[in-house]
Amino acid sequence: MLRRVSDYLQVTTVADSQEVAVRLARSAVAARLAASAQVLGPATSIYWHLGELGTGQEWQVVLKTTAARFPALRDHLLSEHPWENPELTAVEIVGATDAYFGWLKRTVEPAD
């Protein structure tokens, strides 16, 4: 059964190497700030940086978490990321199975 819920988020960031992307993903999941993460890439990115148009290769990190754990995940990614101002976005997961949402929530709940 699918349900609509806004307590679950898909969070993304990018890195300039696969090694950094995997390190960010692994550290977030190991800390139970995200239930899972995928590293995708390389992707060609076109962007503005310091007033100049740039092109480069990036690896995207896609993490799943709860809205309650997002502040800690955000702070973790910002502290571990080598960039001063990395992309860090979150969008609501508006539909999934009850079993998936249950697994996601149980996985990121802090241990008592």
TAPE-V646947 format. One record per pair of residues at least 12 apart in sequence whose C-alpha atoms are under 10 Angstrom apart, sorted by the first residue. I is the first residue (numbers start at 1). J is the second residue. Records with the same first field share a line. If there is no record, write none. Layout:
I->J  J
//
This chain:
1->95  96  97  98  99
2->94  95  96  97  98  99  100  101
3->94  95  96  97  98  101
4->92  93  94  95  96  97  98
5->92  93  94  95  96  101
6->66  67  91  92  93  94  95
7->65  66  67  68  69  92  93  94  101  105
8->64  65  66  67  68  69  70  90  91  92  93  94  95  96  101  104  105
9->34  63  64  65  66  67  68  69  70  89  90  91  92  93  94
10->34  36  37  62  63  64  65  66  67  70  89  90  91  92  93
11->34  37  61  62  63  64  65  66  70  73  74  88  89  90  91  92  93
12->37  38  39  60  61  62  63  64  87  88  89  90  91
13->25  39  58  59  60  61  62  63  74  77  78  81  86  87  88  89  90
14->39  40  41  43  57  58  59  60  61  62  81  83  86  87  88  89
15->39  41  42  57  58  59  60  61  81  82  83  86  87
16->42  43  56  57  58  59  60  82  83
17->41  42  57  58  59  60
18->39  40  41  42  57  58  59  60  61
19->39  59
20->59  61  80  81  82
21->37  38  39  40  41  58  59  60  61  62  81
22->37  38  39  40  59  60  61
23->39  61  80  81
24->37  39  61  63  76  77  78  80  81  82
25->37  38  39  60  61  62  63  77
26->38  39
27->76  77  80
28->63  72  73  74  76  77  80
29->63  64  65  73  107  108
30->108
31->72  73  76  108  110
32->65  69  72  73  106  107  108  109  110  111
33->63  64  65  66  68  69  70  71  72  73  74  76  77  107  108  109  110
34->62  63  64  65  66  69  70  72  73  104  105  107  108  109
35->63  64  65  66  103  104  105  106  107  108  109
36->62  63  64  65  104  107  108
37->61  62  63  64  65
38->59  60  61  62  63  64
39->59  60  61  62  63
40->58  59  60  61  62
41->57  58  59  60  61
42->56  57  58  59  60
43->56  57  58  59  60
44->56  57  58  59
45->57  58  59
60->87
61->88
62->89  90
63->90
64->90  91  92  93  104  105  108
65->90  92  93  101  104  105  107  108  109
66->92  93  101  104  105  106  107  108  109
67->90  91  92  105
68->105  108  109
69->105  108  109  110
70->90
74->88  89  90
//
